[in-house]
Amino acid sequence: MGYKITAKADLSPIDYFVEVEAPHVAKAWKPGQFVVFIVHEKGERVPMSVYKAENGRIGMFIRKLGKTSLQLYYEYSVGDELWSFVGPLGKPIKVKNYGNVVFASDAVCGQAENYATLKAMKEAGNYTISIQSFENKANVYPEEFLAKPVADEHYITTDDGSVGIKGNYLDVVKELIEKDRVDIIFAGGKLGTLAKLAELTRPYGIPTITTVRQIMVDGTGMCGSCRILYGNEIKFACRDGPMFDAHKVDWADVLKRAERFKEQEQLAKERYLE
Ligand code: FES
């Protein structure tokens, strides 16, 4: 039995939304956890953040980045089935009343986590502040896919200022910190920005929990591919994360390891598009 695609939509020219029927995963999933799917029998394992887990279905935001994401976008429609869908994997984040909770994101997985995390945090009685960063107006998601419904305060930034505040989420976070309005911050998206966020909040001692995305193979802590240096320890993003205390992460090592298969990924994508 496969896993039926129940909805699909464009989010921007580069990102799309897919919803898959997987009742056992949707029932067990908690914010912070992820899923791994395989599109067809000969496909690769794809780890993915969760946007929504409702009514037996898992919603995900996906970037048209590599071979598999393009294949899913172009060759699979509502009613088709994915070959495998596993989860939830990883550790859930601690959902409780912290006070003012911020979620900042600037790339596809982070945008999904932004909604999912703040929904749970709002239900736990927090005041929720969402900051969603995009490159430009064309890349901003349609209103119904933003984190607005779960945010008491919602900001959009664009690199070129075509919508919302000009800049990225770091600018907004800085202002919020200066006004003493951040009790804890969560973030997901581009690793380079997450590394900068860790440095921004460190002097203030603000708890900063971010996704640390690394190349995953098995997704269960067996292969070692997603290892990160964390304080004086080695951790696995798939088993011990993927969300970690950003102040303990060795970001230089994370950034270096994330580039490992760039060439092979590009090659696979080019071959698919030929
Ligand atoms: Fe293999 Fe994490 S993906 S150890």
Boltz pocket constraint, residues with backbone or C-beta under 6 A from the ligand:
constraints:
  - pocket:
      binder: B
      contacts: [[A, 215], [A, 216], [A, 217], [A, 218], [A, 219], [A, 220], [A, 221], [A, 222], [A, 223], [A, 224], [A, 225], [A, 226], [A, 227], [A, 236], [A, 237], [A, 238], [A, 239]]
      max_distance: 6.0
